[in-house]
Amino acid sequence: MKIKDLTLIGMFASFMFVATWIHIPINLGYASMIHLGTAALLISSVFLTPKQSFFAAAIGMSLFDLLDPTFIIWAPFTFIIKGSMAFVVSWWIHNHSAKIQNKIIAFAIGSLISVAGYYLAGSILLMDFRTPLTHIPSSLITSSIGILIALPIVTLLEKTKIKSFA
């Protein structure tokens, strides 16, 4: 990796960390939260390469988990889930036209990766397939908020002729 890649990954990891820190904790069977980190992940994935997106999301969002005792056990799962989500969103956007419909599709696919990933992670951690179902509503709310915030911001940034930082 080049210095530019590491710099971009660090900057966007910081962006996602801070955005995830802006959250509302909830308890629906086990610790969960609604946060703005997903919006930051989606915005970042539009402007970074898939590889950069993976590492920025994986580092920034799992760092939040590592620094919060409530979520520390989730950190390895977050690294994989959010990294994969960002990679797929970025890959989709960079391999399809710039139309808003393709961004919506990419963001929806990414959200499904997150919901499914955390359901599986919860099932592993709790050794129970029913309790993690209670996490799905907060995950869907977080993803929906992320999409609703990311779409207009990405649209505005693209009008400034920023197409990519990569």
C-alpha positions as CSV (number, residue, x, y, z in Angstrom):
1,M,0.0,0.0,0.0
2,K,1.1,3.5,-0.7
3,I,1.3,6.4,1.7
4,K,-1.8,7.9,0.0
5,D,-3.8,4.7,0.6
6,L,-2.8,4.6,4.3
7,T,-3.6,8.3,4.7
8,L,-7.1,7.9,3.2
9,I,-7.8,4.8,5.2
10,G,-6.7,6.6,8.4
11,M,-8.8,9.7,7.6
12,F,-11.9,7.7,6.8
13,A,-11.5,5.3,9.6
14,S,-11.4,8.3,11.9
15,F,-14.6,9.6,10.2
16,M,-16.4,6.3,10.8
17,F,-15.1,6.0,14.4
18,V,-16.4,9.5,15.3
19,A,-19.7,8.9,13.5
20,T,-20.2,5.6,15.3
21,W,-19.5,7.3,18.6
22,I,-22.6,9.4,17.9
23,H,-25.1,6.8,19.0
24,I,-28.1,5.9,21.0
25,P,-27.6,2.8,23.1
26,I,-30.6,0.4,23.3
27,N,-31.1,-3.0,24.8
28,L,-33.4,-5.4,22.9
29,G,-32.3,-8.7,24.4
30,Y,-28.6,-7.7,24.3
31,A,-26.6,-4.5,23.9
32,S,-27.3,-2.7,20.6
33,M,-27.3,0.9,19.3
34,I,-28.5,3.2,16.6
35,H,-25.5,5.2,15.3
36,L,-24.3,7.4,12.4
37,G,-21.3,5.2,11.5
38,T,-23.3,3.5,8.7
39,A,-23.8,6.9,7.0
40,A,-20.1,7.5,7.2
41,L,-19.3,4.1,5.9
42,L,-21.7,4.5,2.9
43,I,-20.3,8.0,2.1
44,S,-16.7,6.8,2.3
45,S,-17.4,3.7,0.1
46,V,-18.5,6.0,-2.8
47,F,-15.2,7.8,-2.9
48,L,-12.7,5.1,-1.9
49,T,-11.6,2.0,-3.7
50,P,-13.1,-1.3,-2.4
51,K,-9.8,-2.2,-0.7
52,Q,-9.5,1.2,1.0
53,S,-13.2,1.1,2.0
54,F,-12.7,-2.4,3.6
55,F,-9.8,-1.3,5.8
56,A,-11.3,2.2,6.7
57,A,-14.6,0.6,7.8
58,A,-13.0,-2.4,9.5
59,I,-10.6,-0.3,11.4
60,G,-12.8,2.7,12.3
61,M,-15.8,0.8,13.3
62,S,-14.1,-2.1,15.2
63,L,-12.0,0.5,17.0
64,F,-15.2,1.9,18.4
65,D,-16.1,-1.6,19.7
66,L,-12.6,-2.1,21.2
67,L,-12.9,1.2,23.2
68,D,-16.4,0.6,24.5
69,P,-16.7,-2.1,27.1
70,T,-20.2,-2.8,26.1
71,F,-19.3,-3.7,22.6
72,I,-15.7,-5.0,22.9
73,I,-16.7,-8.6,22.3
74,W,-18.1,-7.6,18.9
75,A,-14.9,-6.1,17.6
76,P,-13.7,-9.1,15.6
77,F,-17.1,-9.5,14.0
78,T,-17.4,-5.8,13.3
79,F,-14.0,-5.9,11.6
80,I,-15.3,-8.5,9.1
81,I,-18.9,-7.4,8.8
82,K,-18.3,-3.7,8.3
83,G,-15.2,-4.2,6.2
84,S,-17.1,-6.6,3.9
85,M,-20.1,-4.2,3.8
86,A,-17.9,-1.3,2.7
87,F,-16.0,-3.5,0.2
88,V,-19.2,-4.6,-1.5
89,V,-20.8,-1.2,-1.5
90,S,-17.6,0.4,-3.0
91,W,-17.2,-2.5,-5.6
92,W,-20.9,-2.1,-6.7
93,I,-20.6,1.6,-7.1
94,H,-17.3,1.5,-9.0
95,N,-18.6,-1.2,-11.3
96,H,-22.0,0.3,-12.2
97,S,-23.1,3.6,-13.6
98,A,-23.2,6.7,-11.3
99,K,-27.0,6.8,-11.3
100,I,-28.7,7.2,-7.9
101,Q,-30.5,3.9,-8.4
102,N,-27.2,2.1,-8.3
103,K,-26.2,3.8,-5.1
104,I,-29.5,2.8,-3.5
105,I,-28.9,-0.8,-4.7
106,A,-25.4,-0.8,-3.3
107,F,-26.4,0.7,0.0
108,A,-29.3,-1.8,0.3
109,I,-27.0,-4.7,-0.4
110,G,-24.5,-3.4,2.1
111,S,-27.2,-3.0,4.7
112,L,-28.3,-6.6,4.2
113,I,-24.7,-7.7,4.7
114,S,-24.7,-5.9,8.0
115,V,-28.0,-7.2,9.2
116,A,-27.2,-10.8,8.3
117,G,-23.6,-10.5,9.6
118,Y,-24.7,-9.3,13.0
119,Y,-27.4,-11.8,13.2
120,L,-24.9,-14.6,12.6
121,A,-22.4,-13.0,15.0
122,G,-25.1,-12.7,17.7
123,S,-26.0,-16.4,17.1
124,I,-22.4,-17.4,17.6
125,L,-21.8,-15.2,20.7
126,L,-25.1,-16.1,22.4
127,M,-25.2,-19.7,21.1
128,D,-28.9,-18.9,20.4
129,F,-30.6,-18.3,17.1
130,R,-33.7,-16.5,18.5
131,T,-32.3,-13.7,20.7
132,P,-30.3,-12.1,17.8
133,L,-33.6,-11.6,16.0
134,T,-34.3,-8.8,18.5
135,H,-31.3,-6.9,17.1
136,I,-32.6,-6.8,13.5
137,P,-35.0,-3.8,14.0
138,S,-32.2,-1.6,15.4
139,S,-29.9,-2.7,12.6
140,L,-32.5,-1.9,10.0
141,I,-33.1,1.5,11.6
142,T,-29.4,2.3,11.6
143,S,-29.0,1.2,8.0
144,S,-32.1,3.3,6.9
145,I,-30.8,6.4,8.7
146,G,-27.4,5.8,7.1
147,I,-28.9,5.6,3.7
148,L,-31.1,8.7,4.2
149,I,-28.1,10.7,5.3
150,A,-25.6,9.3,2.8
151,L,-27.6,9.8,-0.4
152,P,-28.0,13.6,-0.3
153,I,-24.5,14.1,1.0
154,V,-23.0,11.9,-1.7
155,T,-25.1,13.7,-4.3
156,L,-23.9,17.1,-3.1
157,L,-20.3,16.0,-3.0
158,E,-20.4,14.7,-6.5
159,K,-21.8,18.0,-7.7
160,T,-18.5,19.6,-6.5
161,K,-16.7,17.3,-9.0
162,I,-15.3,15.0,-6.3
163,K,-15.5,11.7,-7.9
164,S,-12.9,9.8,-5.9
165,F,-10.2,10.3,-3.4
166,A,-8.4,7.1,-4.6
